[in-house]
Amino acid sequence: MNLYILRHGLAVEHGTADYPNDADRPLTPKGERKLCLIAQAMEELDLSLQLILSSPYKRASQTAEIVADVLKLSKKVEFSPTLEPDGSMKELIEMLKGIKPAPDAVMLVGHEPYLSSLISLLLAGDKSVQVTMKKAGLCKLSVDSLKHGRCATLEWLLTAKQMRLMA
């Protein structure tokens, strides 16, 4: 399985008075524009996804929907609390393992530091690998047999700026 891990795009700042609930913070207009370009770069990479699984937080769900729209995968977007900032990686992995038939490629859309910790867990079995996912950064992991622990190989990690240059 190929796991594509995408951090949400540029969002309204934490603590903004209009959004007292962190889950409600949306992407900024600039964040939306940049994500459209990043999704076009994903199209250039010819990503073939069976599922886009996203945190239900507004900024992540908007990110997933923009990507799905550009890649023409709108019916393949699902939301899971396992991808919220305090979600359970173990539950996420069990959920992914339970998908039948097993998908060849899944995109996970979420938040920091959760995503970096997930990448480290899948690469090293713990949090020893120092990875930083920039906003709208995209990582590709290849996994032969998904498990809660060391099971993946890092294929690439791209920043939003690199992705925009590809579009």
C-alpha positions as CSV (number, residue, x, y, z in Angstrom):
1,M,0.0,0.0,0.0
2,N,1.1,3.5,-0.7
3,L,0.3,6.0,2.1
4,Y,0.2,9.6,1.2
5,I,0.3,11.9,4.2
6,L,-0.8,15.5,3.7
7,R,-0.9,18.2,6.3
8,H,-3.7,20.7,6.0
9,G,-3.1,24.0,4.3
10,L,-2.6,27.5,5.6
11,A,-5.4,28.2,8.1
12,V,-6.7,31.0,10.2
13,E,-4.4,31.6,13.2
14,H,-5.0,29.7,16.4
15,G,-6.7,32.0,19.0
16,T,-8.5,34.1,16.4
17,A,-11.6,35.6,18.1
18,D,-14.0,34.5,15.3
19,Y,-13.0,30.9,15.8
20,P,-12.8,30.1,19.6
21,N,-13.1,26.4,18.8
22,D,-9.9,25.1,17.2
23,A,-11.8,22.5,15.2
24,D,-13.7,25.3,13.4
25,R,-10.6,27.2,12.0
26,P,-10.9,27.2,8.2
27,L,-8.2,27.6,5.5
28,T,-7.4,31.2,4.6
29,P,-8.1,32.3,1.0
30,K,-4.4,32.2,0.4
31,G,-4.3,28.7,1.8
32,E,-7.1,27.6,-0.5
33,R,-5.3,29.1,-3.6
34,K,-2.0,27.4,-2.7
35,L,-3.8,24.1,-2.1
36,C,-5.3,24.2,-5.6
37,L,-1.8,24.4,-7.1
38,I,-0.6,21.7,-4.8
39,A,-3.5,19.4,-5.9
40,Q,-2.6,20.2,-9.5
41,A,1.0,18.9,-8.7
42,M,-0.6,15.8,-7.3
43,E,-2.4,15.4,-10.6
44,E,1.0,15.7,-12.3
45,L,2.3,13.0,-10.1
46,D,-0.6,10.8,-11.4
47,L,-1.7,9.8,-7.9
48,S,-4.2,7.0,-8.0
49,L,-6.0,7.0,-4.7
50,Q,-8.8,4.7,-3.5
51,L,-9.5,6.8,-0.4
52,I,-8.9,10.2,1.1
53,L,-9.3,9.9,4.8
54,S,-9.3,13.2,6.7
55,S,-9.6,14.7,10.1
56,P,-13.1,16.2,10.5
57,Y,-11.6,19.6,11.6
58,K,-12.6,22.3,9.2
59,R,-9.1,23.1,7.8
60,A,-8.3,19.5,7.2
61,S,-11.7,18.7,5.6
62,Q,-11.4,21.7,3.3
63,T,-7.9,20.5,2.3
64,A,-9.2,17.0,1.6
65,E,-12.1,18.3,-0.4
66,I,-9.9,20.6,-2.6
67,V,-7.6,17.7,-3.4
68,A,-10.5,15.4,-4.1
69,D,-12.1,18.0,-6.4
70,V,-9.0,18.5,-8.4
71,L,-8.2,14.7,-8.6
72,K,-11.9,14.0,-9.3
73,L,-12.2,11.8,-6.2
74,S,-15.1,13.6,-4.4
75,K,-16.9,10.4,-3.6
76,K,-13.8,8.9,-2.0
77,V,-13.5,11.3,0.9
78,E,-14.2,10.1,4.4
79,F,-13.6,11.6,7.8
80,S,-12.3,10.0,11.0
81,P,-11.7,11.3,14.5
82,T,-8.5,9.1,14.5
83,L,-6.9,11.9,12.4
84,E,-7.8,14.7,14.9
85,P,-4.8,16.2,16.7
86,D,-5.4,13.9,19.7
87,G,-6.6,10.9,17.6
88,S,-5.4,7.4,18.2
89,M,-2.8,6.1,15.7
90,K,-3.5,2.6,16.8
91,E,-7.2,3.0,15.9
92,L,-6.3,4.6,12.6
93,I,-4.0,1.7,11.7
94,E,-6.6,-0.8,12.6
95,M,-9.2,1.0,10.6
96,L,-7.0,1.1,7.5
97,K,-6.2,-2.6,7.9
98,G,-9.9,-3.3,8.1
99,I,-10.7,-1.8,4.7
100,K,-11.8,-4.6,2.3
101,P,-10.7,-4.9,-0.4
102,A,-7.4,-3.5,0.8
103,P,-6.6,-0.3,-1.1
104,D,-3.4,0.3,-3.1
105,A,-3.2,4.0,-2.2
106,V,-4.7,6.1,0.6
107,M,-4.2,9.7,1.5
108,L,-4.4,10.8,5.1
109,V,-5.1,14.5,5.8
110,G,-4.4,15.8,9.3
111,H,-2.4,17.9,11.7
112,E,1.0,18.4,13.3
113,P,2.6,17.0,15.4
114,Y,0.3,14.0,14.9
115,L,1.3,13.3,11.3
116,S,5.1,13.6,12.0
117,S,4.6,11.2,14.9
118,L,2.7,8.8,12.7
119,I,5.4,8.9,10.0
120,S,8.1,8.2,12.7
121,L,6.1,5.3,14.1
122,L,5.7,3.7,10.7
123,L,9.3,4.2,9.8
124,A,11.1,3.4,13.1
125,G,8.5,1.9,15.4
126,D,8.7,4.9,17.8
127,K,9.0,8.7,17.7
128,S,12.8,8.8,17.2
129,V,12.7,9.9,13.5
130,Q,12.5,13.7,13.5
131,V,10.1,14.7,10.7
132,T,8.4,18.0,10.3
133,M,5.4,18.3,8.0
134,K,5.1,21.8,6.8
135,K,1.6,23.1,6.0
136,A,0.4,21.4,2.9
137,G,3.5,19.2,2.8
138,L,3.0,15.7,1.3
139,C,4.8,12.5,2.3
140,K,4.7,9.2,0.5
141,L,5.3,6.0,2.4
142,S,5.3,2.5,1.0
143,V,4.0,-0.3,3.2
144,D,4.0,-4.0,2.6
145,S,2.1,-5.0,5.7
146,L,0.6,-2.2,7.8
147,K,1.0,-2.5,11.5
148,H,1.3,-0.3,14.6
149,G,5.1,-0.1,14.5
150,R,8.0,-0.2,12.0
151,C,6.5,-1.2,8.6
152,A,7.1,1.5,6.1
153,T,9.7,2.9,3.8
154,L,10.0,6.7,3.1
155,E,9.6,7.3,-0.7
156,W,9.6,11.1,-0.6
157,L,8.7,14.1,1.5
158,L,7.8,17.3,-0.4
159,T,7.1,20.8,0.9
160,A,4.2,22.9,-0.3
161,K,6.7,25.2,-2.2
162,Q,8.2,22.2,-4.0
163,M,4.7,21.0,-4.9
164,R,3.7,24.4,-6.2
165,L,6.8,24.5,-8.4
166,M,5.7,21.2,-9.9
167,A,2.2,22.5,-10.9
